[in-house]
Structures are given as structure tokens and as C-alpha cells.
Amino acid sequence: MTDSVPGSLQSAGGQTSQGAPSSLPELVRFQKVTKVFGTGPGAKIAISEVSFVVQDLPNVGEMITIVGPSGCGKSTVLRILAGLPPHFPPTSGTVTVFGKPAGGPGADRGLVDQKYSLLPHLRVLDNVAFGLMLRGVSRGERHAQAREWVKKVGLEGSEMKFPAELSGGMQQRVAIAATLILHPRIILMDEPFGALDPKIRLHMQELLVQLWREQQSTVFFVTHSVEEALYLGDRVYRMSTRPGRLVEEVEAPRPDEPPEVMRKQSWFVEMTHDLLRKLEEDVPSSPHAGTPDAFAGP
């Protein structure tokens, strides 16, 4: 990658994936999706008329990152797509996945959040293999696959440890392995690295890119970090708050260098400053609308 590679900007609602012809089938479509929590005077608008289309890119996949201020509805978008109540179903608008109306949680979508979602009474190997067990895969086969994934995420030798014996970064690797072993077509990641220290966070970003290239799924990744969003994302969705709206789509080059190297490129610095400026300039449209972080869900 050269230092002169620019990102491209377009208004929110753009229908074309980076380098993808419009004839490709749709993977996900949000059409004027609004979510309101509560009723009456105390009702809170989490997101308002959010629209976007992500196409299916066979054997390629795409990384969509969503960035914006606290309370702008980033997690609400993700959890509606995951089919998780109370966020799903939306109050109005339509959500389709693989061309069909979205329903509840399904095997085609896998969720990773910053709470790790590990079962404390199970060892690492059985946590990674848990989804395969629910699918009826034999013990020998699921453990064989789980060992491969434990190795892929750099935890070889920790198979028999319990989650409480692992650091936060190690627990998050287990959670990622437990999701990717199921080969979901859509991977949903809600601030997965938010609780990690900066050095480990950079390492996890690089690891995610490596695993994603093997998996070739479509990833939706929510983050507060503009740098993280630009490094990981083929496309960055910028959201504004009160109410939560999708206001811009930014296309960026795919990462082909470690994050600490790529972030020194002049184009990366310029795009980071531009996005940060826009986030700072976003002015709430109404002091009475919006959603607190508590609506990010359980």
C-alpha cells in the first residue's frame, strides 16, 4: 500500500459496495428502520430511518465498521440485525437478510461483544466447541475443530483452562474462536476490543483481519474508535445522535499492514482527522430525543 492511497466519501444510503457491481445479490438491507424504546412522553428514539444495503461478496466478504458518539444507536443497529429483543423487531421500517425478512437469532449470524459471553464452568476447549455441541457434532469431531481454532487465535496450551484463568484479551480470543468455528455468513461484533489495553487492542485488530481473510464472511463491527473503524473497515458508517441516524459512508482501503504501521500513512491520518472533526461538529437535532448507553442492551 502506498502513502497516497485515498479513501472515498459518499453520502449515507449509498447502495454500492467497494468494487462491487450493483448486480450482486443483497446480503443485508435496512430500509428506513426506526427503533423507539418506551411509549408516551418518556419514549426514547434510539435510531431514526436508518437505511443501507450491503451486498453479498462470495469468497471475499466485507468489513463494515460503525462509528459514532455514545448513544447514537450503533449497538441498536447491530442487535436489530442479530434479531435480539428488546431491540428487535424495529418500531418501523424493514430489515432483510439474504433477501428475506429478518427474524430472530439464526445460525447465519454470529455475535461477539465486549462481555466475552463465555461459560465460566467450561474450559477453553469446550467453550470454543459449545456451538458445535448444540448442532449435534460428535465430541471427537468438535474437539478436533476446537483445537484448530484455539491454535488459530494463539491460545495453544490453554485448552484446559477456565475463563477466570485467562486475561481479558485471551478471553476475547476464545469468544472469537467460538463464533468463527460455526462459519456464520454474517459476523456481528459489538465493541469487542473496547475493554482491552491499547497494545493488546492493536494486536487483536491484526488477528481479526487475518482470521477474517480466511473466513471471508461479512463483518459488522461497532466501535467508538475512529482509528479502529478506519483500519478495519472496507466501509465506515458514521452515525449521529439524537436521534441516531446514519449520516455518512466512508470507503477505505483494505488493511495490508499492521495497524501501527498503517496509521502512520498520510492518507490514514487525514481521514482520521476528517472523521473526528465531523463527529465533533455533529449537533443534536433535538434535546428530547436519543438513547442512553443503557439501550445498548444486556
C-alpha positions in Angstrom: 0.0 0.0 0.0 1.3 3.4 -0.9 1.2 6.5 1.1 -1.0 8.2 -1.5 -4.0 5.8 -1.3 -7.1 7.9 -0.7 -10.3 6.9 0.9 -13.5 7.8 -0.8 -16.5 9.5 0.7 -20.2 9.3 -0.2 -23.4 10.3 1.4 -25.2 7.8 3.7 -27.5 5.4 1.9 -25.1 4.7 -0.9 -26.0 1.4 -2.5 -22.7 0.2 -3.9 -20.1 -1.8 -2.0 -16.5 -1.0 -2.7 -15.6 -2.5 -6.0 -18.9 -4.5 -6.2 -21.2 -4.3 -9.2 -24.8 -3.5 -8.3 -26.0 -6.7 -9.8 -24.7 -8.7 -6.8 -27.5 -10.1 -4.5 -28.2 -8.3 -1.3 -26.9 -9.7 2.0 -28.5 -7.1 4.3 -30.9 -4.3 3.8 -32.1 -1.7 6.3 -34.9 0.4 4.9 -35.9 3.4 6.9 -35.5 1.5 10.2 -36.6 3.3 13.3 -36.5 2.0 16.9 -38.3 3.6 19.8 -38.0 2.4 23.4 -40.9 3.1 25.6 -44.1 5.0 25.0 -45.6 8.3 25.7 -43.6 11.3 26.9 -40.8 9.1 28.2 -40.2 7.4 24.8 -36.7 7.4 23.5 -35.8 7.3 19.8 -32.7 5.0 19.5 -32.4 5.2 15.7 -34.4 7.0 13.1 -34.9 5.9 9.5 -31.6 4.2 9.1 -31.1 2.9 5.6 -28.2 1.0 4.0 -27.6 -2.0 1.7 -24.7 -4.5 2.0 -24.2 -6.8 -1.0 -23.1 -10.5 -0.9 -19.5 -10.8 -2.0 -18.8 -14.5 -2.4 -15.3 -15.6 -1.4 -14.4 -12.1 -0.5 -16.6 -10.8 2.3 -16.7 -7.2 3.6 -15.9 -5.4 6.8 -18.5 -2.8 7.8 -17.5 -0.6 10.8 -20.0 1.6 12.6 -18.7 4.6 14.5 -20.3 7.5 16.3 -20.8 9.1 19.7 -22.2 7.3 22.7 -26.0 6.9 22.5 -26.2 7.2 18.7 -27.7 3.7 18.3 -24.7 1.8 17.0 -25.4 -1.2 19.2 -29.1 -0.9 18.4 -28.4 -1.4 14.7 -26.3 -4.4 15.4 -28.8 -6.1 17.7 -31.7 -5.5 15.4 -29.6 -7.3 12.7 -28.9 -10.1 15.2 -32.6 -10.4 15.9 -32.2 -9.8 19.6 -35.0 -8.4 21.8 -35.7 -5.8 23.1 -34.1 -4.1 20.1 -35.7 -6.5 17.6 -38.2 -6.0 16.0 -37.8 -2.4 14.9 -40.6 0.0 15.6 -40.9 0.8 11.9 -39.1 0.1 8.6 -37.9 -3.2 7.2 -34.8 -5.4 7.7 -34.0 -8.2 5.2 -31.2 -10.7 5.4 -30.4 -12.8 2.4 -33.4 -11.2 0.7 -35.9 -12.4 3.3 -37.4 -10.5 6.3 -35.1 -10.8 9.3 -36.4 -12.9 12.2 -34.9 -13.9 15.5 -31.3 -15.1 16.0 -30.1 -17.6 13.5 -27.1 -19.7 12.6 -26.3 -17.4 9.7 -25.3 -14.6 12.2 -22.7 -14.8 15.0 -22.4 -12.2 17.7 -19.2 -11.2 19.6 -19.4 -8.4 22.2 -17.0 -7.0 24.8 -18.5 -9.1 27.6 -16.9 -12.2 26.0 -20.0 -14.3 26.6 -18.1 -17.3 27.8 -19.5 -20.1 30.0 -17.4 -19.9 33.3 -17.9 -23.6 34.2 -16.5 -24.8 30.8 -12.8 -25.0 29.9 -11.5 -23.1 26.8 -11.8 -26.1 24.5 -15.4 -26.8 25.5 -16.3 -23.0 25.2 -15.0 -23.0 21.7 -16.8 -26.2 20.8 -20.1 -25.3 22.5 -21.9 -24.2 19.4 -20.9 -27.4 17.6 -22.2 -29.4 20.5 -25.6 -27.7 20.1 -25.5 -28.7 16.5 -25.1 -32.3 17.4 -21.4 -32.7 16.2 -19.7 -35.6 17.9 -17.4 -35.0 20.8 -14.3 -36.1 18.9 -15.0 -34.0 15.8 -16.0 -30.8 17.7 -12.9 -31.1 19.9 -10.7 -31.6 16.9 -12.1 -28.5 15.2 -11.9 -26.5 18.5 -8.2 -27.4 18.9 -7.6 -26.0 15.4 -9.4 -22.7 16.3 -7.6 -22.4 19.7 -4.4 -22.6 17.7 -5.6 -20.0 15.2 -6.3 -17.5 17.9 -2.9 -18.1 19.5 -4.1 -19.9 22.7 -2.5 -23.3 22.1 -1.7 -24.8 25.5 -4.6 -23.1 27.2 -7.3 -25.6 26.1 -7.9 -26.9 29.7 -8.0 -23.5 31.4 -11.2 -21.9 32.7 -12.2 -18.4 31.6 -11.3 -17.0 35.0 -7.7 -18.1 34.5 -7.4 -16.0 31.3 -6.7 -12.3 30.7 -9.3 -10.1 29.1 -7.5 -10.4 25.7 -7.3 -14.1 25.9 -11.0 -14.4 26.8 -11.9 -12.3 23.8 -9.8 -14.7 21.6 -11.9 -17.6 22.9 -15.1 -15.8 22.2 -14.0 -15.0 18.6 -13.0 -18.6 18.1 -16.3 -19.8 19.5 -18.1 -17.7 16.9 -15.9 -18.3 13.9 -15.9 -22.1 14.3 -19.5 -22.0 13.3 -18.7 -20.3 10.0 -21.6 -17.7 10.1 -22.1 -15.7 6.9 -22.5 -12.6 9.0 -20.4 -11.8 12.0 -21.6 -9.1 14.4 -19.0 -7.5 16.7 -20.1 -5.0 19.4 -17.1 -3.1 20.8 -15.2 -6.4 21.1 -11.9 -4.8 21.9 -13.2 -1.8 24.0 -12.0 -3.2 27.3 -8.5 -4.1 26.2 -5.4 -2.0 26.7 -4.1 -0.2 23.6 -1.2 -2.6 22.8 -3.4 -5.7 23.0 -6.2 -3.9 21.1 -3.9 -3.4 18.1 -2.8 -7.0 18.2 -6.4 -8.1 18.3 -7.2 -5.9 15.3 -4.5 -7.5 13.3 -5.6 -11.0 14.4 -9.2 -10.3 13.4 -8.0 -9.2 9.9 -6.1 -12.5 9.5 -9.0 -14.6 10.6 -11.5 -12.7 8.5 -9.4 -13.2 5.4 -9.7 -17.0 6.0 -13.4 -16.8 6.9 -14.4 -14.4 4.1 -17.6 -13.5 5.9 -19.3 -10.1 6.1 -18.5 -8.4 9.4 -20.4 -5.6 11.1 -18.1 -4.1 13.7 -19.2 -1.4 16.2 -16.6 0.8 17.8 -16.1 4.2 19.4 -12.6 4.4 17.9 -12.3 6.3 14.6 -8.8 4.8 14.0 -10.1 1.3 14.7 -13.0 1.9 12.3 -10.8 3.1 9.5 -8.2 0.4 9.9 -10.7 -2.5 9.9 -13.4 -1.2 7.6 -13.9 -1.5 3.9 -16.7 0.9 4.6 -17.2 3.1 7.7 -20.8 4.1 8.6 -20.7 7.3 10.6 -23.7 7.8 12.9 -25.0 10.9 14.5 -27.0 11.1 17.7 -30.4 12.3 19.0 -31.9 10.6 17.2 -29.4 8.0 15.9 -29.0 8.5 12.2 -26.7 7.1 9.5 -25.2 10.3 8.1 -22.2 9.2 6.0 -20.5 6.3 4.4 -16.7 6.3 4.1 -14.8 3.8 1.9 -11.2 2.9 2.9 -8.5 0.6 1.6 -8.3 -2.9 3.0 -5.5 -3.3 5.6 -2.4 -4.9 4.3 -0.1 -3.7 7.1 -0.1 -3.9 10.9 -2.3 -1.2 12.4 0.7 0.6 14.0 2.2 1.0 10.5 -0.9 1.8 8.6 -1.9 4.5 11.0 1.2 6.5 10.1 0.3 6.8 6.4 -0.7 10.4 5.5 -4.0 9.3 3.9 -4.9 7.5 7.1 -4.1 10.5 9.3 -6.1 12.8 7.0 -9.1 10.5 7.0 -8.9 10.1 10.8 -8.8 13.9 11.3 -11.7 14.4 8.9 -14.0 11.9 10.6 -13.1 13.2 14.1 -13.9 16.7 13.0 -17.3 15.7 11.7 -18.1 13.7 14.8 -17.2 16.8 16.9 -19.4 19.0 14.7 -22.4 16.8 14.9 -25.1 18.8 16.7 -28.1 17.0 18.3 -31.3 17.7 16.3 -33.4 17.7 19.5 -32.6 17.8 23.2 -35.5 15.5 23.9 -34.6 12.6 21.6 -31.9 10.0 21.8 -31.0 6.9 23.7 -28.6 6.5 26.6 -25.9 3.8 26.6 -28.2 1.6 28.7 -30.1 0.8 25.5 -27.0 -0.9 24.1 -28.7 -4.0 25.6 -27.8 -6.7 28.1 
